[in-house]
């Protein structure tokens, strides 16, 4: 486990987002990235969550809709990692995983593509 305050973790998440390929980010629409300390149930098992309707399931989605969210949980990441390099890698993996869910890519397909 490593220690990192909320501001530094938020900066790390932003840095990792900036490193993702443009092709992965260009199609993101009506989506916000949020950093929270822990999931609502207080567990340390969940690293991230896509909260929204996948692109493949949208038929009448449009103006006036609240944005979907990708939530990255700080404390579970810190609990799971032993050093800064491992933390960066885990945040990167979480972002890719949750962005894939936005596009409607399930966990099995993520592994086939080598993204998870």
N, C-alpha and C positions, 0 to 999 in steps of 0.2 A: 504494500500500500504506500502511496505517496501523498504528500500534502500539497494543495494548491488552492488559493482563494478563488472566489467566484469571478472576479475581474480577470485574473490571469487565465482561468479556464475558458472564459468567454473569448478571450483573445486567441487562445490556441485553436478553438473551434473555428473562428473566423479565418485564421491562417490556413487551416486544413481545407476549408471551403475554397479558398483562393487557389489552392493547388490542384483542385479537381479539374478534369478536362472540360473545355467549353462545350463539347458535344453532350456531356452529361448535364450541364446546367442550362443550356440554351432553351430547352423545352419546358422548364419549370415555370408555371404560371399560377398566380393566386396562391402562393405558398410562402410561409414565413418559417424561419429557423429560430428556435427558442432553446435556451439553456435553462434547465431547472435542477435543483439540488437532487431530488429523488422522485420516483414515481409516487402517485397518490397513496399507494398501499405501504409506502415506506421501505420497500424491499431494496436490496442491492443487486438483484438478479437481472434487471432490465436496464440495458445501456441506452436504448433509444426507442422512439415510437413514431410511426407515421400516423397522424390523426387526420383523416380526410377520406376522400373518395378518389380511388385510383383513376388515372387518366382513361384506362380501358373501360371503366364503368360509368363514365360521364356521358349522359345523353342530353339533358336539359340544363347543364351546368353553365353558369354565366354571370352576367352582371348582378351585383347585389349579394352575391354569395360571400359568406365569411371565408377568409383564406384557410386553406389546409395548413397543418403545422407539422414540422419535423422537430421533435423534442429530443435533445441530447441531455442525458442525466449525468451531472458532475460526480456526485458521490459514488455511484456504482463504478464509474470509470476509474476513479482514484483508488477505490478498493480493489479493483481487478488488476491494477498495473503496479509494477515494481520500480519503474524508472520513466523518465521523460520520453525516451524513444519508444518504449512500449505504449505509453499513453497516446502519443501522436498516432501511432499505427492503429490503435484500437479506436480512436476517434474517427480516423479516416475510414476504417472498415464500417463503423456505425453509420457515418454519413452516406457512404455508397449504398449500404443495405437499405436505409430508409428512403433514399432517393429512388432506388429501384422499385420500392413499393409504390411510390407516387406514379411511376410508369406502368404499374400493374405486373411487375416481374416478381414471381414468388421465390421462396427460398431455394427450391430445387433448381429452378432455372438460373438463379444467381450463382449457385455452385457450378452448374454446367458452363457458365460464361467465365468462371474463374474470378468472379467479383467478390466472393465470400468464402 
